[in-house]
């Protein structure tokens, strides 16, 4: 059958050239006589793949030499524990509660130290990013944790907090979708399953001077210093996931890098939001100022119509549009791999559905 337009929030669709290259290499990678999944992670044939993947990510994000790049297992959620276990020196940290994953990260960090919720939009069901200019940031926090794009609620930061402590950013649902000034962060971590590759892999960019002081109870596999010293290979890494991430990096570089895909992402988001702003049936749920480029959330105001829309859209090859239970309605995740044509087809279907149901 033909491939559908997959609007899943994650695991999400991969770019077609990435899948085609992986398919071609599945049985035999180059002249190695084996699949990447069969290679020893310590063999030259694999370390060549690994080293190029790291180099390409450094190029895409303009990562300075005083930052390390790690490929870890467990996805981003494992780092809800890893962050405090590696960074809480005084046992205090600030968290901005801007969505479900930001909230879960803060709750997990409370197991290891004192967490100050500097700002929150939880009472407004996370329809906006909380006020950072009047936030209650601590003078002695070890770090400030943010989730810069909120997958479930369709919101994004429009500016970073002005703080002295290192900013730790969960970038899972927007990494590589727009330029990031890495030097403004102490740590950037991201689950791969939205904009990079398959699930189970976590990509991390960490300033080297933040390494070296983990909690004494920190497990070795969650110890960033151990992983840095061993080049992300203290144990067998997610070799296939890293390989697919590398193919995604190659694809992005081939089309002009992050700056080029950002222009495409702005175009895609504008197509949907322009229609929502004029629609007589659909309404966006995120406040306009904080709308995400990656996750567009919207409702009709009628649960039965929402369900009918999702079902009818799936029949037209527009799948995984059901919204999260805490928001309801619909959510279109339009990550890097979603082509403009997919978004145009979605908007055309929304117009047709509105004409029949408004």
C-alpha positions in Angstrom: 0.0 0.0 0.0 1.0 3.6 -0.3 2.7 5.4 2.6 0.4 7.6 4.7 1.1 11.1 6.1 2.0 10.2 9.7 1.3 13.1 12.1 2.3 11.1 15.2 4.0 13.0 18.0 6.5 10.2 18.3 7.7 7.8 17.3 7.3 10.0 14.2 7.9 9.7 10.5 11.4 9.6 9.1 12.4 11.3 5.9 11.9 9.1 2.9 15.6 9.3 1.7 16.6 8.1 5.2 14.3 5.1 5.1 15.4 4.2 1.5 19.1 4.3 2.4 18.5 2.2 5.5 16.5 -0.3 3.5 19.3 -0.5 0.9 21.9 -1.1 3.7 19.8 -3.4 5.8 21.3 -6.7 4.6 24.8 -5.4 3.8 26.3 -2.1 4.7 28.7 -1.1 1.9 31.4 -3.7 1.4 31.3 -5.0 5.0 29.3 -8.1 4.3 26.9 -7.5 7.2 24.1 -5.2 8.5 24.9 -2.3 10.8 22.8 -4.2 13.4 25.3 -7.0 13.3 28.5 -5.0 13.7 30.6 -4.9 16.8 30.3 -1.4 18.3 34.0 -1.4 18.8 34.9 -2.4 15.2 36.4 0.2 12.9 33.5 -0.3 10.5 31.1 0.9 13.1 33.3 3.5 14.8 33.6 5.2 11.4 29.8 5.4 11.3 29.7 6.7 14.8 32.4 9.3 14.4 30.8 10.7 11.2 27.4 10.9 13.0 29.0 12.9 15.8 30.8 15.2 13.4 27.6 15.8 11.3 25.6 16.7 14.4 28.4 19.1 15.5 28.2 20.7 12.0 24.4 21.0 12.1 24.2 22.6 15.5 27.6 24.5 15.4 28.6 22.7 18.6 31.8 24.3 20.1 34.7 22.2 21.2 34.1 22.7 24.9 30.8 20.7 24.6 30.7 16.9 24.4 28.2 14.9 22.3 26.8 11.8 23.9 24.4 9.1 22.5 22.7 7.5 25.4 20.0 4.9 25.9 16.6 5.2 27.6 15.3 8.1 25.6 14.8 11.6 27.2 12.7 10.3 30.1 15.7 8.5 31.6 17.4 11.9 31.8 14.7 13.1 34.1 16.7 11.2 36.7 20.1 11.6 34.9 20.0 15.4 35.1 19.7 15.8 38.9 22.0 12.8 39.5 24.8 14.5 37.4 24.2 18.2 38.1 22.8 18.6 41.7 26.0 19.7 43.6 24.2 21.7 46.3 21.0 19.7 46.0 18.9 22.6 44.6 17.5 23.2 41.1 14.9 25.4 39.4 12.3 24.0 37.0 9.9 25.7 34.8 6.6 23.8 34.6 5.3 24.4 31.1 3.9 21.0 30.2 3.5 17.3 30.9 7.1 16.4 30.4 8.5 19.4 32.2 6.2 18.5 35.1 7.4 14.9 35.1 11.0 16.0 35.0 10.5 18.2 38.1 8.7 15.4 40.0 11.5 13.0 39.3 14.1 15.5 40.4 12.4 15.9 43.8 13.7 12.4 44.6 17.3 13.7 44.6 17.1 17.2 46.0 15.1 20.4 46.4 13.2 21.5 43.4 11.9 25.1 43.1 9.1 25.6 40.5 10.2 29.0 39.3 7.2 29.4 37.1 4.2 27.4 35.9 1.3 27.5 33.5 -0.2 24.3 34.9 -3.3 26.0 36.2 -4.1 27.2 32.6 -3.7 23.6 31.3 -0.4 24.7 29.7 -1.9 26.8 27.0 1.1 29.1 27.2 4.7 29.4 28.4 4.7 30.8 32.0 5.9 34.4 32.6 9.7 34.1 32.8 10.5 37.7 33.5 8.7 37.6 36.8 9.7 34.0 37.6 11.0 33.0 41.0 14.5 31.8 40.0 16.9 30.9 42.8 20.2 32.6 43.4 21.9 29.3 44.3 20.3 26.7 41.9 22.7 24.2 40.3 20.7 24.5 37.1 17.5 25.7 35.5 15.5 23.0 33.6 13.2 23.8 30.7 11.3 21.9 28.1 11.5 24.3 25.2 8.8 22.8 23.0 5.8 21.1 24.6 4.6 18.3 22.4 1.2 17.7 24.1 0.1 21.3 24.4 1.6 22.7 21.2 3.6 25.5 22.8 7.1 26.8 22.5 9.4 29.2 24.3 9.9 32.5 22.5 12.8 33.5 24.7 15.1 31.7 27.1 15.1 32.6 30.8 17.7 35.1 31.9 19.5 33.2 34.6 23.0 32.7 36.0 22.7 28.9 36.5 23.3 26.6 33.5 20.1 26.0 31.4 19.3 22.4 30.9 16.9 21.9 28.0 14.7 19.0 27.0 14.7 19.6 23.3 13.1 16.4 22.3 10.3 17.7 20.1 12.1 20.6 18.3 15.8 19.8 18.1 17.2 20.4 14.6 14.0 22.1 13.5 15.3 25.7 14.1 18.7 27.2 14.9 19.9 26.9 18.5 22.7 28.9 20.0 24.3 26.0 21.9 26.5 28.4 24.0 23.3 29.6 25.8 22.8 26.1 27.3 24.6 23.9 29.7 22.9 20.8 28.6 20.6 19.9 25.6 19.1 16.5 25.6 16.5 15.0 23.3 14.7 11.8 22.7 15.4 10.8 19.1 12.0 9.6 18.1 10.6 12.9 16.9 13.1 14.7 14.8 16.2 12.4 14.7 15.5 8.7 14.4 13.9 5.7 16.2 12.9 5.5 19.9 15.2 4.4 22.6 18.0 6.8 21.8 18.8 10.0 23.6 21.1 12.6 22.0 22.9 14.9 24.5 25.1 18.0 24.1 26.7 18.9 27.4 29.3 21.5 28.4 32.4 19.7 29.5 32.9 21.8 32.6 29.6 20.4 34.0 31.0 16.8 33.9 32.8 15.2 36.8 30.6 15.7 39.9 27.9 13.1 39.8 25.9 12.0 42.8 27.8 9.1 44.5 24.7 7.0 44.0 24.5 7.7 40.3 24.4 4.4 38.3 27.3 4.0 35.9 25.1 3.9 32.8 23.5 7.2 33.8 26.8 8.8 34.7 27.6 11.4 32.0 31.3 11.5 33.0 31.7 7.7 32.5 29.8 7.9 29.2 32.0 10.8 28.0 35.2 9.1 29.0 34.1 6.0 27.1 32.8 7.8 24.0 29.2 6.8 24.7 30.4 3.2 24.6 30.7 2.1 28.2 28.4 -0.6 27.2 26.9 -1.5 23.8 25.1 1.5 22.5 22.0 1.6 20.3 24.0 1.0 17.2 21.1 0.9 14.7 19.5 4.0 16.3 22.7 5.9 16.0 23.2 4.8 12.4 19.7 6.0 11.5 20.3 9.3 13.4 23.4 9.7 11.2 21.4 9.2 8.1 19.0 11.9 9.2 21.9 14.3 9.9 23.2 13.5 6.3 19.8 14.3 4.9 19.5 17.6 6.7 23.0 18.6 5.6 22.1 17.7 2.0 19.1 20.1 1.9 20.9 23.0 3.5 21.0 22.2 7.2 19.0 23.5 10.1 18.5 27.0 8.6 17.0 25.5 5.5 14.6 23.1 7.3 13.6 25.9 9.6 12.2 27.9 6.7 10.2 24.9 5.6 8.9 24.4 9.1 7.8 28.0 9.3 5.9 27.5 6.0 4.2 24.4 7.2 3.1 25.8 10.5 1.8 29.0 8.8 -0.4 26.9 6.4 -2.2 25.3 9.4 -2.3 28.3 11.7 -3.6 30.6 9.0 -6.5 28.3 8.3 -7.2 27.8 12.0 -7.4 31.6 12.5 -10.0 31.9 9.9 -11.9 28.7 10.5 -15.5 28.6 11.6 -15.2 25.1 13.0 -11.7 24.5 14.3 -9.9 26.4 17.0 -6.3 26.3 18.1 -5.7 25.5 21.8 -2.3 27.2 22.3 -2.1 30.9 22.8 -1.0 32.5 19.6 2.2 34.0 21.0 3.5 30.6 22.1 2.4 28.4 19.2 4.7 25.5 18.4 6.2 25.0 14.9 6.2 21.3 15.5 3.0 20.4 17.2 -0.3 22.0 16.2 -3.2 21.4 18.6 -6.8 22.2 17.7 -10.4 21.3 18.6 -13.9 21.7 17.2 -15.5 22.1 20.6 -17.5 18.9 20.0 -16.0 15.6 21.1 -18.1 13.6 18.6 -17.0 15.9 15.7 -13.4 15.6 16.8 -13.6 11.8 16.7 -15.4 11.9 13.3 -12.6 14.1 12.0 -9.8 11.8 13.2 -11.6 8.8 11.7 -12.3 10.4 8.4 -8.8 11.8 8.1 -7.2 8.4 8.7 -9.3 7.0 5.8 -7.7 9.7 3.6 -4.2 8.7 4.7 -3.8 11.4 7.3 -3.1 9.3 10.4 -2.4 9.8 14.1 -4.2 13.1 14.5 -5.9 12.3 17.8 -5.0 14.8 20.5 -3.6 13.9 23.9 -6.3 13.1 26.5 -5.4 16.2 28.6 -6.1 18.5 25.6 -8.6 16.5 23.5 -9.3 17.3 19.9 -6.5 16.9 17.4 -2.8 17.3 17.2 -0.8 17.5 14.0 2.9 16.9 14.6 4.7 18.3 11.6 8.3 17.5 12.3 11.2 17.9 9.9 10.3 14.8 7.9 6.7 15.8 7.3 6.7 17.3 3.7 4.9 20.4 2.8 2.5 18.4 0.6 1.4 16.4 3.7 0.5 19.7 5.5 -1.3 21.0 2.4 -3.3 17.8 2.2 -4.3 18.1 5.8 -5.4 21.7 5.4 -7.4 20.8 2.3 -9.1 18.0 4.3 -9.8 20.4 7.2 -11.5 22.8 4.8 -13.6 20.1 3.3 -14.6 18.7 6.7 -15.5 22.2 7.8 -17.7 22.8 4.8 -19.7 19.7 5.6 -19.8 20.0 9.4 -19.7 23.7 10.4 
